[in-house]
Amino acid sequence: MSTLTMEESRPINAFHPDDGSYTAYPTSTVHVQIKGLQIPPPPEGWDVCVHVGLTRHEAEHAEIGIMSVTKVGLGPDLTFDPWETAAYGQILGFTVGAYARHGAVRGWWLWQLWKT
């Protein structure tokens, strides 16, 4: 049986003026490093679940997603293209991106640490 031991959630926002200018992709990013994880994982183990969501969309085009994750023992970050809405495993950190073209977008990210 798995037990939830820790979690954290925060908003992410992106804005681009409706003036016809070019916008970078992604418009906004946040990198999260999960602290306090036992490395290497103990025999009973642990898993991290990461989720993102789009809560408000007032843009011509908007996206929010997990751009990359850092996992135990896998070397460089795993990059997702297209962005993912969820990631699971022995995740040490992750990067979330938000993109808005001609408007604004608001979303959220959440990670949970589960003892397995």
TANORBEL-V754252 format. One line per field, one symbol per residue. burial: 1 if it has 16 or more other ideal C-beta (glycine too) atoms within 10 Angstrom, else 0. A space follows every 50 residues. Layout:
burial->???
This chain:
burial->00000000000111010000001001110101010010000000010111 11010010100111111111100000110100110010011111111111 1111111110111100
